[in-house]
Amino acid sequence: MVEIIGAPFDLCGAAVGSRLGPAAVRMLGLVSALHELDVEVCADSDALDMLHESPTDYSTKVRHAVEAYRAVSDAVVASLERGNLPLVLGGDHSLSIGSISGALRHYGTENLAVLWIDAHMDLNTMATSPSGNVHGMPVAALTRLSSGDRPTSRPTGSSWSLAARQSGWDAWQTILDEVVPEGGVRHDRTGWVGLRDVDSGEVGNYQKLQSTTAWTMHQIDDRGIAGVIDEIDAWLVRTGATRLWISFDVDSLDPLHAPGTGTAVYGGLTYREGHFLAERLHSLLNDPSRPYKLAGLDVVEVNPMTDEAGETAKIAKEWVCSLFGKRIMGALP
């Protein structure tokens, strides 16, 4: 049974507005659409209260962020202990620090793989981030990358102050000490799809992971979405993971289709590429010969304040339906 967990939080992105994303996706009929697919939704509630005003100082933002991650992690653990499948609606993508930490607490680092569907790698740390926006750091936190020593000076060309950097460093240590379980997500069980805007610091961090599981838009253009999905399947089988957490950022889709998001980048997945990915994942996750099953799902970065007539919220809802079996000629078992 699916349990929807709203996470209306957006203080770690470039702009506010995605805190309204969970309400927008729900209002477009997510629950009724899942019911039409014979998917039972057993609960629908929020893991935290929505702020109606935003703090301006960085230290307050990251303090709220850590509280949000703890709340989402606890909500995911509780959902999994009830035998449900958590569907976390964000909010900015930093919330996945909480949701995937909850899955790690339940399943353990030896069982869980993560598929990150996003235009961005989100592999910066406080030491490598050019902006300090934590929504660009969740994979680094989940793989427990270090931010090095506490900063004592402001690097040349930095866009954020020394005080903010120090607050961010303190928050990072708290996240690693108190939110992300020991071991984190194994480096060889972390995969990305749809990348097209990657910072140089993230490339360096990726090389530290010694990973080869980043499928950029270049690979999708070169091999086709079907070929890339075959490679993802082979990777998941090879890792031996028994559970897969899917983290879907709507900016993985081209902004021509999904304009309502905070960090839109042109050249993304087309509408059909995105849905084919979801459809094939549904088939793989329900194939009894495959060793991995769905652990849970994030759907994040829907921003109604920058959307056009609710198109992005609608696409997010439709993508979830494809992942749960909707097809052009009806639902598949």
Secondary structure as GFF3:
##gff-version 3
##sequence-region A 1 333
A	DSSP	beta_strand	2	7	.	.	.	ID=ss1
A	DSSP	three_ten_helix	18	20	.	.	.	ID=ss2
A	DSSP	alpha_helix	21	27	.	.	.	ID=ss3
A	DSSP	alpha_helix	30	36	.	.	.	ID=ss4
A	DSSP	beta_strand	41	46	.	.	.	ID=ss5
A	DSSP	alpha_helix	58	81	.	.	.	ID=ss6
A	DSSP	beta_strand	85	90	.	.	.	ID=ss7
A	DSSP	three_ten_helix	93	95	.	.	.	ID=ss8
A	DSSP	alpha_helix	96	107	.	.	.	ID=ss9
A	DSSP	beta_strand	112	117	.	.	.	ID=ss10
A	DSSP	three_ten_helix	134	136	.	.	.	ID=ss11
A	DSSP	alpha_helix	138	142	.	.	.	ID=ss12
A	DSSP	alpha_helix	162	174	.	.	.	ID=ss13
A	DSSP	pi_helix	175	179	.	.	.	ID=ss14
A	DSSP	three_ten_helix	187	189	.	.	.	ID=ss15
A	DSSP	beta_strand	190	195	.	.	.	ID=ss16
A	DSSP	alpha_helix	200	209	.	.	.	ID=ss17
A	DSSP	beta_strand	214	216	.	.	.	ID=ss18
A	DSSP	alpha_helix	217	239	.	.	.	ID=ss19
A	DSSP	beta_strand	243	249	.	.	.	ID=ss20
A	DSSP	three_ten_helix	250	252	.	.	.	ID=ss21
A	DSSP	alpha_helix	271	285	.	.	.	ID=ss22
A	DSSP	beta_strand	293	300	.	.	.	ID=ss23
A	DSSP	alpha_helix	311	323	.	.	.	ID=ss24
A	DSSP	beta_strand	326	327	.	.	.	ID=ss25
A	DSSP	beta_strand	330	331	.	.	.	ID=ss26
###
